[in-house]
Amino acid sequence: MNFIRYSTIYFLISFILTVSSIAALFVFGLRLGPEFTGGSILEVQYQETAPSPEELRTLLSPLGLESLQIQGTGENRVIFRMKEVPESSRSQIITSLGERATELRFESIGPVIGKELRQKTFVIAGLALLIIVAYVAFAFRRTMGAFAPWHWGIASLLSLFHDVFLPLGLLALVGTLSDFELNISVVVALLTVIGYSINNNIVVFDRVRENLLGRTGFDLQDTVNKSLRQTFVRNMNTSLTTLIPLAAIFLFGGDTLRGFALVLMAGIIVGFYSALFFSPAFLVRVFGKGSTS
C-alpha cells in the first residue's frame, strides 16, 4: 500500500475533524466536573451489598443534585460526586439512602480551589507537550539526509494537538446529550493519550530513520512507505488490545469511569490514525520535498 500517495486525503480528514472539534468546544463547551468548579464528595458504606447506581440515582432524584456521579467501590461502598451541597442537603442525602447506609467521608472543594486546579491542569498539559516535543527533537538529532531534528518535533507537536483536540471535541458534543464531564479522570485520560500518541509516533519515526540511514527504498516516499508497512501491524495490534478492556470499562465501569474510557478510546483511535497516516505524510509533503534517501 502506498500510504503517502493519499496524503491530501489525510490532511483534509484531519482538518475537517480538528475544525469540527474546535467548533464543538466553542459552541457547546465542556461541562466541568466538581473538581474544577467546586463540589462535594460523599462516601458511604452499606451493611450488606450496596444498591445499583441506577437504584441510588432514583432514590436521590427528588433532591435535584447537580452533576451527580455514582461509583461503586467494592460490594458495599459507594462514592457520590456532585456540585457543592450545604449541610442540610448532606443530611437529606444520607436519609434518602436509607438506614443501611453509613457515612464514611464527606469532603467539599470550594470554587477557588477548583479554579486553581483548573489552571494547574492546563499548565501541566502544556509542559507535557513541550517536554515531549523537545525529547523527540533530541532523540532524532542525529538523523542524516532528508529531515532536520526539529522536523520530527514539529510533526509530533501537530499530531499531539490533533490527538488531543478530537477527544475533547467529542467530549463537548456528547456532554450536551448526556452527563459526561471534564473531571480528574478525564484529564488523566488526556495525558495518557499524549503519551500513547507520542509512543506510536516514535515507533514509526524510528523505523523511518533506520530505513533512511540504511538507504532502504528508491526514494524518500518509498522509504517512508516501507517503514509504515513494517510498523502497521504492530501499532494496530497494540491499539486493539488496549481498546478491548477500555470498551469493557466504558460499558460496565460505572458513571465515574465512562468519561475516562470514552476519551481514552477516542484518543487511541485518533492516535493510531495520526501516527500511521497524518504525521509521516506531513513529514514527506512539507519537509521532504526534493529530498532522497
FENJORA-V159120 format. One record per residue. N is the residue number from 1. RES is the residue in three letters. PSI is psi in whole degrees, 0 to 359 (NA if undefined). NEAR is the number of other ideal C-beta (glycine too) atoms within 8 Angstrom. D_LAST is the distance of its C-alpha to the last C-alpha in Angstrom with 1 decimal. Layout:
n = {N/N}
res = {RES/RES}
psi = {PSI/PSI}
near = {NEAR/NEAR}
d_last = {D_LAST/D_LAST}
This chain:
n = {1/2/3/4/5/6/7/8/9/10/11/12/13/14/15/16/17/18/19/20/21/22/23/24/25/26/27/28/29/30/31/32/33/34/35/36/37/38/39/40/41/42/43/44/45/46/47/48/49/50/51/52/53/54/55/56/57/58/59/60/61/62/63/64/65/66/67/68/69/70/71/72/73/74/75/76/77/78/79/80/81/82/83/84/85/86/87/88/89/90/91/92/93/94/95/96/97/98/99/100/101/102/103/104/105/106/107/108/109/110/111/112/113/114/115/116/117/118/119/120/121/122/123/124/125/126/127/128/129/130/131/132/133/134/135/136/137/138/139/140/141/142/143/144/145/146/147/148/149/150/151/152/153/154/155/156/157/158/159/160/161/162/163/164/165/166/167/168/169/170/171/172/173/174/175/176/177/178/179/180/181/182/183/184/185/186/187/188/189/190/191/192/193/194/195/196/197/198/199/200/201/202/203/204/205/206/207/208/209/210/211/212/213/214/215/216/217/218/219/220/221/222/223/224/225/226/227/228/229/230/231/232/233/234/235/236/237/238/239/240/241/242/243/244/245/246/247/248/249/250/251/252/253/254/255/256/257/258/259/260/261/262/263/264/265/266/267/268/269/270/271/272/273/274/275/276/277/278/279/280/281/282/283/284/285/286/287/288/289/290/291/292/293}
res = {MET/ASN/PHE/ILE/ARG/TYR/SER/THR/ILE/TYR/PHE/LEU/ILE/SER/PHE/ILE/LEU/THR/VAL/SER/SER/ILE/ALA/ALA/LEU/PHE/VAL/PHE/GLY/LEU/ARG/LEU/GLY/PRO/GLU/PHE/THR/GLY/GLY/SER/ILE/LEU/GLU/VAL/GLN/TYR/GLN/GLU/THR/ALA/PRO/SER/PRO/GLU/GLU/LEU/ARG/THR/LEU/LEU/SER/PRO/LEU/GLY/LEU/GLU/SER/LEU/GLN/ILE/GLN/GLY/THR/GLY/GLU/ASN/ARG/VAL/ILE/PHE/ARG/MET/LYS/GLU/VAL/PRO/GLU/SER/SER/ARG/SER/GLN/ILE/ILE/THR/SER/LEU/GLY/GLU/ARG/ALA/THR/GLU/LEU/ARG/PHE/GLU/SER/ILE/GLY/PRO/VAL/ILE/GLY/LYS/GLU/LEU/ARG/GLN/LYS/THR/PHE/VAL/ILE/ALA/GLY/LEU/ALA/LEU/LEU/ILE/ILE/VAL/ALA/TYR/VAL/ALA/PHE/ALA/PHE/ARG/ARG/THR/MET/GLY/ALA/PHE/ALA/PRO/TRP/HIS/TRP/GLY/ILE/ALA/SER/LEU/LEU/SER/LEU/PHE/HIS/ASP/VAL/PHE/LEU/PRO/LEU/GLY/LEU/LEU/ALA/LEU/VAL/GLY/THR/LEU/SER/ASP/PHE/GLU/LEU/ASN/ILE/SER/VAL/VAL/VAL/ALA/LEU/LEU/THR/VAL/ILE/GLY/TYR/SER/ILE/ASN/ASN/ASN/ILE/VAL/VAL/PHE/ASP/ARG/VAL/ARG/GLU/ASN/LEU/LEU/GLY/ARG/THR/GLY/PHE/ASP/LEU/GLN/ASP/THR/VAL/ASN/LYS/SER/LEU/ARG/GLN/THR/PHE/VAL/ARG/ASN/MET/ASN/THR/SER/LEU/THR/THR/LEU/ILE/PRO/LEU/ALA/ALA/ILE/PHE/LEU/PHE/GLY/GLY/ASP/THR/LEU/ARG/GLY/PHE/ALA/LEU/VAL/LEU/MET/ALA/GLY/ILE/ILE/VAL/GLY/PHE/TYR/SER/ALA/LEU/PHE/PHE/SER/PRO/ALA/PHE/LEU/VAL/ARG/VAL/PHE/GLY/LYS/GLY/SER/THR/SER}
psi = {134/93/314/337/327/27/324/321/319/314/320/316/313/320/314/315/319/315/319/321/317/320/319/323/321/319/311/327/171/132/115/137/173/333/330/338/354/135/187/148/126/129/130/158/135/151/326/208/135/149/163/158/324/318/320/321/324/320/325/353/324/340/345/41/133/146/40/127/137/126/123/138/101/192/332/14/143/139/130/129/136/172/155/131/148/172/324/319/328/313/326/324/313/318/318/331/346/166/337/348/132/129/129/326/140/122/146/139/118/163/330/315/321/318/318/319/321/317/318/329/315/321/315/315/318/317/320/317/314/318/319/315/318/321/318/315/321/317/330/29/338/23/134/150/245/320/142/161/320/341/316/320/318/315/320/320/314/321/320/315/318/314/339/318/325/313/324/318/320/319/320/321/309/338/336/342/342/198/28/133/159/107/187/320/325/322/317/319/319/319/324/320/318/312/319/318/313/329/315/319/318/321/314/313/322/321/321/315/316/317/329/316/328/4/41/127/157/324/184/314/319/321/315/320/317/321/319/320/326/333/354/308/319/312/322/316/319/318/316/317/338/324/328/307/329/322/322/320/317/320/324/2/356/170/320/327/355/318/318/310/319/311/319/320/314/318/322/318/313/322/322/315/313/325/326/336/306/305/310/320/321/317/312/312/327/317/348/13/127/1/157/163/NA}
near = {4/6/13/12/5/10/11/6/7/11/12/8/8/11/8/8/11/12/8/9/14/10/9/12/13/6/7/9/8/11/10/10/15/16/10/12/10/12/15/14/13/12/13/13/9/13/6/5/5/10/6/6/11/6/8/14/10/7/10/13/7/5/9/5/11/6/13/11/13/13/12/10/7/5/5/9/13/13/12/14/14/14/11/11/9/5/5/6/10/12/8/9/14/10/6/10/11/6/3/8/10/8/9/7/7/9/6/9/13/8/8/7/9/16/9/8/11/10/8/8/10/8/8/9/13/8/8/10/11/8/8/13/13/9/8/15/12/8/8/13/7/4/13/5/9/10/13/6/11/7/10/15/13/10/14/15/10/11/17/14/9/13/15/13/12/14/17/13/15/13/15/15/10/10/14/6/5/5/9/10/13/11/14/7/10/14/11/9/15/14/11/10/16/15/9/12/16/13/8/15/15/10/12/16/14/8/11/13/10/10/14/16/9/6/6/9/13/4/8/13/10/10/14/17/13/11/14/12/9/7/12/9/6/8/14/9/8/9/12/8/7/10/11/8/7/12/10/9/12/12/6/6/10/10/9/13/12/12/15/13/14/14/16/13/12/11/18/14/10/14/15/12/9/16/15/13/11/14/15/15/14/14/15/13/10/7/13/13/6/3/10/6/14}
d_last = {19.1/16.7/17.0/15.1/17.3/20.3/19.1/22.0/24.4/23.2/23.6/27.0/28.2/27.2/28.9/32.0/32.4/31.9/34.4/36.8/36.6/37.3/40.1/41.6/41.7/43.5/45.8/46.7/45.8/45.5/48.7/48.9/50.5/53.5/51.3/50.2/53.3/55.9/57.4/59.3/58.5/61.2/61.2/64.0/65.1/67.2/69.8/68.4/65.3/64.0/64.1/61.0/59.0/60.4/63.9/63.5/62.0/65.1/67.4/65.9/65.5/68.9/67.8/65.1/62.5/59.4/55.8/57.3/55.0/56.4/54.7/56.4/56.0/57.6/60.5/62.9/61.0/59.7/57.9/58.5/56.4/57.8/58.5/60.9/64.4/67.7/69.9/72.1/69.3/68.2/71.6/71.5/68.2/69.6/72.7/70.8/68.8/72.1/74.2/71.9/69.1/69.2/67.2/65.0/63.0/63.0/60.7/60.2/57.3/58.4/56.6/55.9/54.1/52.2/51.0/50.0/48.1/46.3/45.2/44.0/42.0/40.0/39.5/38.3/35.8/34.5/34.2/32.4/29.7/29.3/29.2/26.6/24.2/24.8/24.1/20.7/19.8/21.2/19.6/16.0/17.0/14.9/11.5/9.1/6.7/6.8/10.2/13.5/15.9/18.2/15.8/16.0/19.7/20.4/18.8/21.0/24.0/23.9/23.6/26.5/28.7/28.0/29.0/32.1/33.5/33.6/35.8/37.9/38.4/39.4/41.8/43.4/43.8/45.4/47.4/49.4/50.3/51.0/51.5/47.9/47.6/45.2/46.5/45.4/44.1/41.9/40.5/39.7/37.9/35.9/34.9/34.0/31.8/29.9/29.4/28.5/26.0/24.1/24.2/22.5/19.9/19.2/19.0/16.4/14.4/14.7/13.4/10.3/10.0/10.9/8.4/5.5/7.9/8.8/5.8/7.4/7.2/7.3/5.2/5.0/8.6/8.9/7.1/9.5/12.2/12.3/12.5/15.3/17.1/17.2/18.8/20.9/23.9/24.0/24.1/26.6/28.9/29.0/29.9/32.5/34.2/34.6/35.8/38.6/40.6/40.0/41.5/44.5/44.9/44.8/47.5/49.7/48.9/51.4/51.3/49.9/46.7/46.0/44.2/42.1/41.1/40.5/38.2/36.3/35.9/34.7/32.2/30.8/30.4/28.8/26.6/25.3/24.6/22.8/20.6/19.4/19.6/20.2/18.0/14.6/15.5/16.6/13.4/11.4/14.4/15.7/13.1/9.9/11.6/10.3/6.9/3.8/0.0}
